[in-house]
Amino acid sequence: MAGRKTIGQLQVELRADTVRKVAERDGWTCFYCERELLLHVPRKDERYATLDHVNPRSLGGEDGSDNYVLACNRCNVAKANDWLFFVDIIRTQRAELTQLRKDTTQVQRKIDNLERFRNDHEKCETSRIIRDQVALIKQQRSDLVAYARHHDAEDDTSL
């Protein structure tokens, strides 16, 4: 009997294995705040990985990886069984996307203005500096567009 494991030991191993699988699927980040998470840290550590039931068990949700997301302990406790928590996250993400779109428009205006100026002053010594600024602003715009697309995709999957 020395080699046999207790039910409690088996449950702990099963739970850790489930957390690992969900964590790998979710990229080891909290679904809610996107904090990087770890498995083997003290429970009080803000990076402690927990499983959160998307559809809470108290509201009929089942145990299973399809109903789990990885969450830091703070977000898991804050959410409890409150569906409004999701609504707040979606509202925040949409506000961020709206701001990103405004920023992208402003960056595009700067690009347009700099390109007009460059075209007018192509033979000036400063045109090299302007080309560098245009390239930098285009890269920033590209980064903002990629970021907005990433969040649009997340927004679509969360609805």
C-alpha positions as CSV (number, residue, x, y, z in Angstrom):
1,M,0.0,0.0,0.0
2,A,3.0,2.3,0.3
3,G,3.1,2.9,-3.4
4,R,-0.6,3.9,-3.7
5,K,-1.7,7.5,-3.7
6,T,-4.6,8.8,-1.6
7,I,-7.6,10.3,-3.2
8,G,-6.5,13.8,-2.0
9,Q,-3.1,13.3,-3.7
10,L,-4.7,12.2,-7.0
11,Q,-7.1,15.2,-6.9
12,V,-4.1,17.6,-6.4
13,E,-2.3,16.0,-9.3
14,L,-5.4,16.1,-11.5
15,R,-6.0,19.8,-10.7
16,A,-2.4,20.8,-11.4
17,D,-2.5,19.0,-14.7
18,T,-5.7,20.8,-15.6
19,V,-4.3,24.1,-14.7
20,R,-1.2,23.4,-16.8
21,K,-3.3,22.5,-19.8
22,V,-5.5,25.6,-19.5
23,A,-2.5,27.7,-18.9
24,E,-0.8,26.5,-22.0
25,R,-3.9,27.1,-24.0
26,D,-4.3,30.7,-22.5
27,G,-0.6,31.5,-22.8
28,W,0.0,31.7,-19.0
29,T,-1.7,35.0,-18.7
30,C,-4.8,36.1,-16.7
31,F,-7.8,36.2,-18.9
32,Y,-9.0,39.4,-17.2
33,C,-6.0,41.6,-16.5
34,E,-3.4,39.8,-18.8
35,R,-0.9,39.5,-16.0
36,E,1.7,36.8,-16.5
37,L,1.0,33.8,-14.2
38,L,2.9,31.0,-12.6
39,L,1.9,27.7,-11.2
40,H,4.4,27.1,-8.4
41,V,4.3,30.4,-6.4
42,P,2.6,31.1,-3.0
43,R,-1.1,31.6,-3.2
44,K,-0.7,35.2,-2.0
45,D,1.6,36.0,-4.9
46,E,-0.3,38.1,-7.5
47,R,1.1,35.8,-10.3
48,Y,-0.5,32.7,-8.7
49,A,-2.5,30.9,-11.5
50,T,-6.1,29.8,-10.7
51,L,-8.8,28.3,-12.8
52,D,-12.0,30.4,-13.1
53,H,-15.3,29.0,-14.3
54,V,-16.5,31.2,-17.2
55,N,-20.0,30.0,-16.4
56,P,-19.9,29.8,-12.6
57,R,-20.8,26.5,-10.9
58,S,-23.3,28.3,-8.7
59,L,-25.2,29.3,-11.9
60,G,-25.1,25.8,-13.5
61,G,-21.6,25.8,-15.0
62,E,-19.7,22.6,-15.2
63,D,-16.1,21.6,-14.4
64,G,-14.1,21.1,-17.6
65,S,-11.5,22.9,-19.7
66,D,-14.1,24.4,-22.0
67,N,-15.6,26.2,-19.0
68,Y,-12.2,27.3,-17.5
69,V,-10.0,30.3,-18.1
70,L,-6.8,31.0,-16.4
71,A,-7.1,33.9,-13.9
72,C,-4.9,35.5,-11.2
73,N,-6.2,35.0,-7.7
74,R,-7.2,38.7,-7.4
75,C,-9.3,38.7,-10.6
76,N,-10.9,35.3,-9.8
77,V,-12.0,36.5,-6.4
78,A,-13.2,39.8,-7.8
79,K,-15.3,38.1,-10.5
80,A,-16.9,35.6,-8.0
81,N,-20.0,34.5,-9.9
82,D,-20.8,38.0,-11.3
83,W,-21.5,38.1,-15.0
84,L,-21.3,41.9,-14.9
85,F,-17.5,41.5,-14.4
86,F,-17.4,40.4,-18.1
87,V,-19.5,43.4,-19.2
88,D,-17.0,45.8,-17.5
89,I,-14.1,44.1,-19.1
90,I,-15.7,44.3,-22.6
91,R,-16.6,48.0,-22.0
92,T,-13.0,48.7,-21.0
93,Q,-11.6,46.9,-24.1
94,R,-14.0,48.8,-26.4
95,A,-13.0,52.1,-24.9
96,E,-9.4,51.2,-25.4
97,L,-10.1,50.3,-29.0
98,T,-12.0,53.5,-29.6
99,Q,-9.0,55.4,-28.3
100,L,-6.6,53.4,-30.5
101,R,-8.7,54.2,-33.5
102,K,-8.5,57.9,-32.7
103,D,-4.7,57.7,-32.2
104,T,-4.4,55.8,-35.5
105,T,-6.3,58.6,-37.3
106,Q,-4.1,61.3,-35.7
107,V,-1.0,59.4,-36.6
108,Q,-2.2,59.1,-40.2
109,R,-2.8,62.8,-40.3
110,K,0.8,63.4,-39.2
111,I,2.0,61.1,-41.9
112,D,0.0,62.9,-44.5
113,N,1.2,66.3,-43.3
114,L,4.9,65.2,-43.2
115,E,4.7,63.6,-46.6
116,R,3.2,66.8,-48.1
117,F,5.9,68.8,-46.5
118,R,8.6,66.3,-47.7
119,N,7.2,66.5,-51.3
120,D,7.4,70.3,-51.2
121,H,10.9,70.3,-49.8
122,E,12.4,67.1,-51.4
123,K,15.8,68.8,-52.2
124,C,16.3,70.2,-48.7
125,E,18.8,68.7,-46.4
126,T,16.1,68.2,-43.9
127,S,14.3,65.8,-46.1
128,R,16.4,62.9,-44.8
129,I,15.2,63.8,-41.2
130,I,11.6,64.0,-42.4
131,R,11.9,60.6,-44.2
132,D,13.1,59.1,-40.9
133,Q,10.2,60.7,-39.0
134,V,7.7,59.5,-41.5
135,A,9.1,56.0,-41.3
136,L,8.9,56.1,-37.5
137,I,5.4,57.4,-37.5
138,K,4.3,54.8,-40.1
139,Q,5.8,52.1,-37.9
140,Q,3.9,53.5,-34.9
141,R,0.7,53.5,-37.0
142,S,1.3,49.9,-38.1
143,D,1.8,48.9,-34.5
144,L,-1.4,50.6,-33.4
145,V,-3.3,49.0,-36.2
146,A,-2.0,45.6,-35.3
147,Y,-2.8,46.2,-31.7
148,A,-6.4,47.3,-32.6
149,R,-6.9,44.2,-34.8
150,H,-5.7,42.0,-32.0
151,H,-8.1,43.5,-29.6
152,D,-10.9,43.4,-32.2
153,A,-10.3,39.7,-32.6
154,E,-10.4,39.2,-28.8
155,D,-13.6,41.4,-28.6
156,D,-15.3,39.3,-31.3
157,T,-14.4,36.0,-29.5
158,S,-15.6,37.4,-26.1
159,L,-19.1,38.2,-27.4
